[in-house]
């Protein structure tokens, strides 16, 4: 196997990084935490002509809460989100999901923007972004635009980002009052990518559900928002029959694939199990915090 042969750049500003990306297009790769890209380079699954190291671009890091939104810079590390009081207060599911990502060394280096841009359908951040209807900010030399996470992921490891665009931030809505969340995933070992995962939130008023959102990861080509969940659980108190109906509906709309880790049918069955657990957890957490 021949050694890799590429140019290396380490810009200090976003403008410099965007200029380099504009000049080299698909021949360039962005390096953030490197937890996905470096293994791909080692295996020759990626052979860029230019590697753009983003780690000096300080403006892409940080967590800001304003006007009911939590804006997270793309270079923010998983560990920072796991331990951030501000993030936990704005949306507690962020800290919960961050704890499930790899091992501590991975969380110390990996970034939320890198994970979302990589678009692994089994990864935690893409799942959470879809479940919570987050928005992804993209920048190029020509424009800045935002894309709903539910439209951003177009296939396995494929997104709506252009070759000249850099993912600069992710914006989550803050958790509403009188709501609770559930986050469940199935892994072979702690720290592994999920075979199947489910994440959702329910909103309550006077003991009844007035809104719900839920997504499933690892059981379709992209993290899958299950829109029917809201209709099924609306008006309920989280009764077992309602939860079972929601889980069955979620499993029906999935199109899982099989691999060495699990068959397609197993993924479908486990999706129903995890949706059941996530919804029960969400309803229980509202009651516990009331």
N, C-alpha and C positions, 0 to 999 in steps of 0.2 A: 504494500500500500504506500503510495507516494505521500510525502509530507504535505500538509496544507500550505498553500501559497496565496496570501492575500495582503492587501495594504491595511494599515491600522491607523485610525484617527481618534483623538480624544478631545472633542470640542468642549469649550467652557460655557458656551451659551446655546440656547435653543435655536437661535437664528443661524449660528454656524452649523449646527447639526442638520437643520432643515436644508441649508444650502448644499451640504454634502450629499444628502439624500436625493435632492432634486437633480444633482449632477450625475449621480451614479444609478439611480432608479432601482430596478430589480437586482442589480449587481451588488447592492449594499445590504448589510444586515445590521440591526441595532442590537447592542449588547447592554443589558441592564443588570439584573442579578446573575444572569448566565446559567441558571439552574436547568433550563431547557435547551438553550442554544449551544452551550459548550459540549454537552453529550452528543448533540447532533453534529457538531464540527468533528468531534473525535471519531464518530462513525461514518464520516463523509456523507451524511445525509443532507448537510448544508455545505456549500462550497462558494462562499461569497468572494467577490473581487475586492470588497472593502468592508472592514468591520468598524462600525462607529460605536465607540464606547461612550455611553451616555452618563457615566457616573459622576462627572464633574458639573453636570447641568443642575445646579442646586435648585433652580426655580421649579423643577419638576417634582420636588419632595414636599411633603407637608399635609396637614389635616386641618381643614377649616370648616366651621359650622356657621351658617348664616341663612336667614330667611327660610327655615325649615328644611334646609338641604345640608348634606355633609359632602364637601368637596375633598377628594383625596388625590394628591399628585401621583402621577404614574410611577415615579421612582420610590414611593413610600414602601418600606419593607414590610413583609408579612408580620414580623415580630413587633414592629411599631404599632400595627393595627391590633395585634393581640393584646398589647399592654396599654393602649391609649384610653385614658379616662373619657376624653371628649368623644371618641368614636363609640365607646361602650354606652355612654349616655344618649347619644344621638340614635344609634341603632345597635342594640345589644347583640344581634345575630352576627355582626361583623367580627367581634372578638371570639364568639363561639366558633365560627367557621375558620378563623385564622389558626386556632389551636389544632385543627385537624390537618393542616398542611405539612406534609413531610415530617422532618425532624428539626430540632432546634437550629442546627447549622444551615439547613435549607431556609428556614424562616428568617434567619438573620441576614441572608443574602438576597433571597428572591423578592420580587416586587409585584405589587398588584397590577400595574400596567403591563408588565411582561407576561403575567399569567393570562390576563384577558386578551392581549394581542396574540398569544400563542393559541388560544381557543381550543384547548383540550376539552372535549365534551364531558370528561370525568372530573375536571378540576373544580375546586371550591369557589373561586371568585367568579368565573363565568356563570355558575349556577346561582350564586347569590345576586349577581347583577340582573339576571333574568327574573328571578323570583320577586325582587323588590322593585322592578321596573326602573333600574338605574339608567343613566345616560352617559355615553362615552364621548369625550371631547377629542377631536382630531385636528391637527394643525399641519398645514403645508406652507410653502412660501407664498401661495396665492390666497389662502383663506383659512378661517377657523370654522369648524362646523361641529354639531353634536348629533349623535345617532342614538336612538333608543337601543338599549342592550338587546331587546327582543327582536331587533332587526339587524343587529351588528353581526351576530354569528350566523354564517350562511352555510356551514358544513364543518366536518371534522377538520380542525386546524385551519379554518378558512373564515375570513371576516370581510366586512364591507369596506375596510380601510384601503385607500389607494396606495400604490407603490411609492408615492411621494409624500405620504402622510405619516405623522408620528402621533401615537396615542399619548396625550399629555395629561389627562385627568379623568377620573370617574366621579360622577355625582349621584349619591344615594339620597332618596327622601328620608327624612328623620322618621322614626317610628311614631305613629299616632298614639294619643292617649287611649287608655283602656284597650290595649291590644297585647297580644302575646305571640311568641314565635315558637316554631319547632324546627329542629335541624337534626336529621338522621342520615347516617351513611353506613354502608356495608363495605368493609375492606378485608383483605386476607390477613393483613398485619397492620398494627398502628403505624401511620405514616405513609402507607401505600395510597396510590390513587384509588378512589372509590370504584367499586364494581357497579354500584347504584347508590344514589343519594337523593334526598328530598329536603326541600327547604320551603317554609311557608309562614305566613302571618295571618292572624285573624283579628278583626276589630269588633268590639262588643259595645252594646248600650243596653242598659237595663236587663242584663243577663242574656241577651240574644245577639247573635252574630249579625253585624250590619255590613260586613265586607271581608273578603278573604283573597289571598294570593298564594299560589304554590307553583313550584317548578321542580322538575326531576332532572338529574344529571346522570350520565353514564349509561342511559338506556335508549338513546336516540342519537342521531347524527350531531345534534346540538343540544344544549340544555333546553328543555321543553317546558314552556309555560302552559299550564293546564287551565285554560280559561273557564272551563265548565265547573271547576271547584267552587267558584264564587256563587254561582247559581244554586248549587246543591246545598251548601252549608248556610246560605243566607236565611236568617230568621230562626235558625236552630240554636240550641244550647250545647251543641257538641255531642248529641246523643249517639250511641254506638251504631245505630242503624244508619244515621246520616253519614258518619265517618266511613262506614263500610261501603256505602253507595259511592262516596267520593273516591275512595281508593279503587274501586272497580272501574269507575269511569276513567280515572287516570291511566290505569293499566291498558285499557282498550285502545287509547289513541296513540300509544307509543309504537315505535317501529325499531325495536332493539336488534342488534346484531350479536352473533356469537363469536367467541374467541377462546384462547387457551384458559382464560380466567372463568368464563361462565357462558352457558348457552343463551340463546335469545329468549327461550321460554323461561329459563331461570331468572333472567333479568326482569322480565315482565312480572313474574310472580313476586319477586322481591321488591319491585317498585310499589306494588299494592301494599305489601307489608310496611314499607318505610313511609308511605303516605299516611297509612293508618297511625303509625307511631308519631309522625310529625304533627298531624292534626290533633291528636290527643295531647301531645306535649304543649301545643300552642294554646288550646282551650284551657288546659290545667294551669299554665303560667299566667293567664289573665286572672283566673280565680285566686291564685297565690299572691298576686300583686295588688289585688283590690283592697 
